Each structure stands twice: as structure tokens, then as C-alpha cells.
Amino acid sequence: MLPVDEIRLNFNPASLAVLNAVLAFLMFGIALDTRMDDFKRVARMPWAMTVGIAAQFLVLPAVTYGLTLMLNVGPSIALGMILVACCPPGNVSNILTHRARGNVALSVSMTAISNAVAIVVMPLNFAFWGGMHPTASTLLKSISLDPLEMAIHIILIIGVPFVLGLWCSHRFPTATQRCKKGVRIFSFVALIAFIIGAIAGNWQFFVDYIGLVLLAVVLHDTLAFATGYLCARATGLADYERRAVTIEVGIRNAGLGLVLVFSFFGGLGGMAVVAGVWGFWDIIAGLALASWWGRKNPKGLPTMQGAQA
């Protein structure tokens, strides 16, 4: 069995083009569910928003870097973990926040802002932490990743459909209201189907190497949720807001990570397996946390309901 850093998963160009289109459609769906008022809410809850964004783009990548060193994982697995940590959240975080009885308005606003910020910050974050890693940096240099090229790719599959979705939401509010749920469900199901397809097409690789990454993914995901919760708690956010920040930081768009692995890293073994496993485990863990939280009302809910309206 080859070392995980030497294998390349198979994903043909046609399938990759469709996956890019599905991900762009997913971002379009997120934007359809976004209103300009969501951005205005930032002015009414600046501290919670600042904490959530900082936890995602500053604290989580740093914590992930430390975890890769502590676990002493292979270079490609380390790069996969760092890449996932640098990804923005998806709108599944909004659904889980609602189930957890958290601040949905904060969650929706954070998702919108985070995806906008990720267009610039994600490639820089990944290049910084990946380039500083003692073993992964060598692998990264051999791939010759161009952060600008990655940024352009992210703009095309996140930025353009997000702006287009915002325009449609503003220009055609009635039509948007009728179709946004269907768009959101279809795009999410399609993304999950393609993740399943990527795994099925490389099933033997996943069977052979999942033991190497499963523990790392479980610990990483747990740490991501814990990072959100601890940052929110340490900065004095109410329980109602803590639930939203925790889920927003814990849920990462592994589908975007998978697209970038196949687009820029040739399906590099450890990275692809990490992104694929994360895509499923993250939702399972998030659903379990949201269901547990949803069994009891958050502290501070009576005084915060106006912020959700």
C-alpha cells in the first residue's frame, strides 16, 4: 500500500466541472436566503459578529495547525486539515442553529459575511499556515500553489454566484421567496451526492486510508466546535449567541475543500480523504450537538428574541 502522500484520487475533468457548478449553485442558494438587512444586523451586534469571524479565520486555523503538530500526521493529511479549517461555513449551519435554538439572525449574518471574507482571506490563510508547517510546507512547494490563482477560482465559485444571488434576492423578492427553499435543498443534496460519488469512485483508497484520518477528523471537528464555544464564552457572549457562534465555527464547507483538492492538488490522497470524511462527520456531529442543545431553551432568550426578528 502506497503512503497516503503519494496517492492521487481519480476525479475526471467533466465531473469536476459539474462539482464546481454545484458548489456555485449552493453559494447562489445561500445568497438567495440573504437580505441586505442581514448585513445591517452586523451594526446591531458588532461584538458577536467580530468574535465569530475572528474565531473562524484567526483562531481555528491556528488551533488546527497546532493539532497537526500534536498528532504528527502526514504532510497531505496536515494540508487537508488546514484547508478545511480555512473554508467558510455553509448554510447548513443556519439550519443547525435553528435546531439548537440559537440566534439564527446572527448565524445567517455570519454565514453571509464569512463567505464574503473567505474570498480574500481563505487562500492567504491556507498559504500562510500550510507554508509554515514543518513537513507540509515541502509538499506545498512541490505543488507550486499560486494563492492568486486559488483566489480567482474562489471568486468564480463563491463570489460571483453570491453577488448574483444577492442581486436576485433584492431585485425579485417574491420569486426568490418562492424558490429559495427548493434551490437550497437541491444544491445541498447535489453536493452530498457528489461527495458520495467522489468517495465511491475511490472507495478502495478510502477503505485503505480512512484509519489514518478518522481520528484526526473527529478530534479536529470537536476542536472546531470547542473553539467557537470557548471564544464566545471567553468574550462574554450570551448563551443564545454562543450556540450560533459555536455551530458557525464548527461547520466548515468541506465541499469547497474537496473542489480545491481536485482543482489544485490533483486529488492528493490525504487531503481528499480528510475533506471527504469531514463532509459527513461534520454534519453528524453538528446535528447531534444541535439536537442536544435544542432540548432546552438558551439562557438570555427572552431578552434576545428581538434580535432574531
N, C-alpha and C positions, 0 to 999 in steps of 0.2 A: 504494500500500500504506500503510495507516494505521500510525502509530507504535505500537509494542508496548504502550505505556502507555495507549492509547486503545481497544484491542480488548477484547471480553468473549467468552470462550468459552462455548459452549452446553452446558448440562447441565440437563435438566429436573428439577423437584422430586421426581418419583417415583424417578428414577434416583439422585438424591442421598440420598433416604431409604433406598434399598436399600444404597447405599455406606456410609452411617452404620451400618446393621445389620451389614454385612460386617466393617467395622472393629471394631465392638463384639464380634463373634464371634471375630475374630482376637485381641483382648485377652483374651477368655474362654479361648481356647486357650492363650495364654501363661500365664495363671493356673493352668490345669489342670496345666501342666508345672512348676508351682512348689510347693514344700513349705515348711512353716514352718521346716524345717531350713535352707533356703536363706537365710533371714533370720538364723538363728543363726550361719551361717558368717561373717557380717559381723564378728562378735565375734572370730573366729579369724583374720581377715585384714583388720583395720580400715584399715591403711595403704593397701593395694592398692585397697580399695573407695573410700576417700577420694580417692585420686588419680584413679581412673576417673570418679567423679561430678563432681569439680571440673573435669576436662578436658572433660567433656560440657557442663556447664551454665555454667561460668565462662570457660574458655579458648576453646573453639570458637566461641561467639557473638562474642567479642571479635576473634578472628582473622578470622572471616567479615566482620565489619564493616570491618576493615582491608583485606581483599581487595576488597570492593565499591568502596572509595575508590580503591584502586590501579588497578583495571580500569576505573573510571569508567563503570560500567554504568548503564542507565536506572533510574529510580525503582522501577518494578514488578519488574524483574529483581533489584534490590538487596533489595527486600522479600521476594521469593521465596527468595533465598539465606539471608537472616536467618531466615525462618520454618523452612526445612528444618533449619538449624543448631540451632534451638531445640527441634526434635522429639525425642522419646525414641527409643531403638533398638527394633527388633522382634526376634522370636525367631529370625529368620534369622541373627542374629549368633551365637547359640549353636551353630547348625549349622556355620557357617563356622569358629568357634573350635575345634570338634571336629576339623574337617578340617585345621586348621592345627596340630593337636597342642598347643593352648594349654590354659590352665586353665579347663575347662568349668564347674566349680563356681563359679569367680569370675564367669564370663560370665553364667551363669544368675542368680546373685545380683544382679549389676549390672543386668541387664535388669529384674528384678522391682523393685529399689529405684528405678531410673531412671524407670520408668513411674509409680511412686507419687509420686516427687518432681515429675515433669513436670506433674501435675495442678495444682500451685500455681505452680511456677517457670516453666513454658513461657509462659503469657500475659504474665507480668511481664517475662520476658526479652525477648520479642518487642516489647512496648510500649516497653521501655527503649531497645533498640538501634535499632529502627525509628524511634522518636520522636527519637532523637539524630542520625539520618542527615541530612546537609545537603539532599539532594534528595528522598529517600523520605519524610521526615517530613511534607512538604507534602501528598503523596499520601495518607499515612496519616490526616492530619487531615481531608482531604476525604471520606474514607470514614467517619470518626467511629467508629472501632473502640472498643468498650467491653471492656476486659480482663476485667471481671467476667462479662460475657455469654459471652466466649470460655472462661473458666474453667468456667462452668456446663456449656457444651457439651462440654468435655473431660472433665468429671466423668461426664457421661452416657455418653460413648462409650468412655472408658478406665476411670474409677474404678469405676463400678457393675459393669460386666462383670468387671473384675479382682477385685473383692471377692467377687462371686458365684462366680467360678471358684475362688478360694482356699477358699471355704466348701465347694464341691462336692468339691474335692480332699481336704479334711480329713474331710468327712462320709462320702463314698463313695469311699474309696481304691481299692477293687477295680474298680468300674465306671469310675472315672477312668483307671486304668491301661490298661483295655481300649480306651477310646475316644479318649484324648488325641492319639494319633498321627494318627488319621483326622480329628479336629477341626482339628488344626494344619495338615495338608496341604490339607484342603478350604478353610479360611479363607484360607490363603496363595494358593492357586490362584485363588480367587474375587476376592481383592484385585487380583492381577495382571490378571485378566480385566477388571476394572472400570477399571483404569488404561489397558489397551489400548482399552477401549470409549470412554473419555474422549478418548484421542488419535484414535481412528478417527472419532469424531463431530465432531472439529475438525481433521481431517487437514490441510486446506489452511493453517490457522493454523500448525500445527507445521512444515509444509514451508517456509512463508514466513519463520518467525522462529527456527527451530532454530539457524541460523547465528549468531544473536546470543547464544544462551545455551550452546551446546555447549562452547565453550572455557571459559566461566565455570564450568560444571558439572564438567568434567573437572578443572580446577585446584582447585575448591572441594573435590571429593571426595578428591583426592590430599592436599590440605592437612588434611582431616579425619583421614585415616589417619595422616598425619605428626604431627598434634597429639597423637593418642593415644600414638603410639610415643615421641615426644620427651618428653612428660610422664612416661611410665612409666620411660623410661631416665634422665631427669634426677633422678628421685626414688628411684633405686636398686632398682627392681623387677627381679626375675629374668626371664630370657628367657621362661620358661614363663608368667609373669603378663603380661609385656609384650605377648605375642601376643593375649591375651584383651582387654586394655585397648585396644590398637590397633584391633582389629576392632569392639569395642563402641562406641568413639568414632566410627569411620569409617562405621558402618552407621546410617543415620537412617530413621525411619519416614516415608518420603515419601508413603505413602498417607494418613496422618493430615494431612500438609500439604495434600494435594490436597482432602481433605474440607473443611478450613478455608478454603481458597481459594474454593471454590464456596459455602460456607455464609456467609462473612463478607465476601468481596471480589467477589462477583458474577462469578466466573470471570475475574478480572483477568488480562489477557494474559501479561505477563512472569512473574507468579507461577505461573500454571498450567503454562506451558511448562517452567519451571525444575523444578517438582515432578514433572511427568510424565517429563521426561528423566532427572532424578536417580533416579527409581524403578527405571529399567532399568540405567543406568550404574553405580549404586552396587553392585548385585548382581554385575554383570560384573567390576568392579574388585575387589570383596571376594572373589569366587571365585578370581580369578587370584592374589591375594595369599595366600589360604589354601592354595591348591594348591602354590604355591612354597614356603611355609613347611612344608607337610606332607611335603615330601620329605626333611626332616632333623629329627632329634629336637632339642627345645629344650634349651639348657643349663639345668641345675638340675632336670631332670625326675625323676631318681631320688629326690631329697630332697623333691619336692613331690607325689608321687603320693598320699600320704595325704590331702592337702587336697582332692583331686578326688573321693575316695570318698564 
